[in-house]
Amino acid sequence: MGEQAGEQRLQPASGDSGNLCVSSRTRSRKEMDRERVREVKGADSGSGSARMELSTLDGLHAIVPQMSGGISISFSDVAKRYDLRVVFRAVSGEAQPGEVLVITGPNGSGKSTLLSILCGLLRPTRGEVLYRSADGGNLTRDAWGRHLGVVAPSMAVYEELTALENLRFYARVRGLASADADHRKLLERVGLDPERKTPVRGYSTGMAQRLKIAQALLHDPAVLFLDEPSSNLDPTGQDWLEECVRSLLEEARTIVLATNDRREMTWGSRNVSLAG
């Protein structure tokens, strides 16, 4: 991995909220967004309990060989509450490379909250989350952050930019040296035309969802967090998404999926069910 070995434990917050320093980084990024967008445009002119169980369904991991390498996630006795409201308590689970961990539960049960804790955006009130590299060593916070991608309803795309310009913009935000040729290949992978000059505001919701998936894959992450990824996709798009997930597993990626979609539930080899 080329990172210094170390242990990353998300410790309980002093109180019940405790967002990480991600929020301050987001604020500074927003202050620079408008300037960066102009640069990109210019460049183009050139409460309850939970259970962890092995799924009885034929998860996608059963279709592909077990992989070596990658990053695994384990979490134990994770709890979250806001003041007197308990979101969930004592949630434990794990996900290995080449597997899908499916998080299910009724609306309001805390699926998105658990995803936010696992990817480091929120601190748990109690419990720990560990991220391990292929050699079994625990990853530091800095190392972990470089290897995850997120697809969630709250993700933004810049509607005044084209799909290619969006990827170019996010590459600059991340400090990536990727070239437009790489961006074009990524857009083709998610089924979008890289040469299309239409601003994203003219895209359907399904096309915008594909662009979000491309953004999440831009830095070639080892772990993907997917929050209801097929919510805006038509049946053809859902077929494509399943094949996309299958191909990502074949690349030894670890996928954590929050969903109530019955089809997506079948993708999991492990399952965490949150009670309402």
WOKA-V547283 format. One record per backbone hydrogen bond with DSSP energy under -0.5 kcal/mol. CO is the residue of the C=O (numbers start at 1). NH is the residue of the N-H. If there is no record, write none. Layout:
co->CO nh->NH
co->CO nh->NH
This chain:
co->7 nh->9
co->9 nh->11
co->13 nh->15
co->20 nh->23
co->21 nh->24
co->21 nh->25
co->22 nh->26
co->23 nh->27
co->24 nh->28
co->25 nh->29
co->26 nh->30
co->27 nh->31
co->28 nh->32
co->29 nh->32
co->29 nh->33
co->30 nh->33
co->30 nh->34
co->32 nh->36
co->33 nh->37
co->34 nh->38
co->35 nh->39
co->36 nh->40
co->37 nh->41
co->38 nh->42
co->39 nh->43
co->40 nh->44
co->41 nh->45
co->42 nh->45
co->43 nh->46
co->48 nh->89
co->49 nh->275
co->51 nh->273
co->53 nh->271
co->57 nh->59
co->59 nh->62
co->60 nh->63
co->60 nh->64
co->72 nh->132
co->73 nh->95
co->74 nh->130
co->75 nh->93
co->76 nh->128
co->78 nh->91
co->79 nh->125
co->79 nh->126
co->80 nh->87
co->80 nh->88
co->81 nh->83
co->82 nh->85
co->84 nh->86
co->85 nh->82
co->85 nh->87
co->88 nh->80
co->91 nh->78
co->93 nh->75
co->95 nh->73
co->96 nh->99
co->97 nh->67
co->99 nh->255
co->100 nh->102
co->100 nh->269
co->100 nh->270
co->101 nh->257
co->102 nh->104
co->102 nh->272
co->103 nh->259
co->104 nh->274
co->106 nh->109
co->110 nh->114
co->111 nh->115
co->112 nh->116
co->113 nh->117
co->114 nh->118
co->115 nh->119
co->116 nh->121
co->116 nh->122
co->117 nh->120
co->121 nh->20
co->124 nh->13
co->126 nh->79
co->128 nh->76
co->129 nh->10
co->130 nh->74
co->131 nh->139
co->132 nh->72
co->133 nh->136
co->137 nh->133
co->138 nh->6
co->140 nh->144
co->141 nh->145
co->142 nh->146
co->143 nh->146
co->144 nh->147
co->145 nh->148
co->147 nh->222
co->147 nh->223
co->149 nh->225
co->151 nh->227
co->152 nh->155
co->157 nh->159
co->158 nh->161
co->159 nh->201
co->161 nh->200
co->162 nh->166
co->163 nh->167
co->164 nh->168
co->165 nh->169
co->166 nh->170
co->167 nh->171
co->168 nh->172
co->169 nh->173
co->170 nh->174
co->171 nh->175
co->171 nh->176
co->172 nh->175
co->179 nh->182
co->179 nh->183
co->180 nh->184
co->181 nh->185
co->182 nh->186
co->183 nh->187
co->184 nh->188
co->185 nh->189
co->186 nh->190
co->187 nh->192
co->188 nh->191
co->192 nh->194
co->193 nh->196
co->199 nh->202
co->200 nh->203
co->204 nh->208
co->205 nh->209
co->206 nh->210
co->207 nh->211
co->208 nh->212
co->209 nh->213
co->210 nh->214
co->211 nh->215
co->212 nh->216
co->213 nh->217
co->214 nh->218
co->215 nh->218
co->217 nh->220
co->222 nh->254
co->223 nh->149
co->224 nh->226
co->224 nh->256
co->225 nh->151
co->225 nh->227
co->226 nh->228
co->226 nh->258
co->228 nh->231
co->230 nh->233
co->234 nh->238
co->235 nh->239
co->236 nh->240
co->237 nh->241
co->238 nh->242
co->239 nh->243
co->240 nh->244
co->241 nh->245
co->242 nh->246
co->243 nh->247
co->244 nh->248
co->245 nh->249
co->246 nh->250
co->247 nh->251
co->248 nh->251
co->248 nh->253
co->249 nh->252
co->253 nh->98
co->254 nh->224
co->255 nh->101
co->255 nh->257
co->256 nh->226
co->257 nh->103
co->257 nh->259
co->258 nh->228
co->261 nh->265
co->262 nh->266
co->263 nh->266
co->264 nh->267
co->265 nh->268
co->267 nh->60
co->267 nh->61
co->269 nh->55
co->270 nh->102
co->271 nh->53
co->272 nh->104
co->272 nh->274
co->273 nh->51
co->274 nh->106
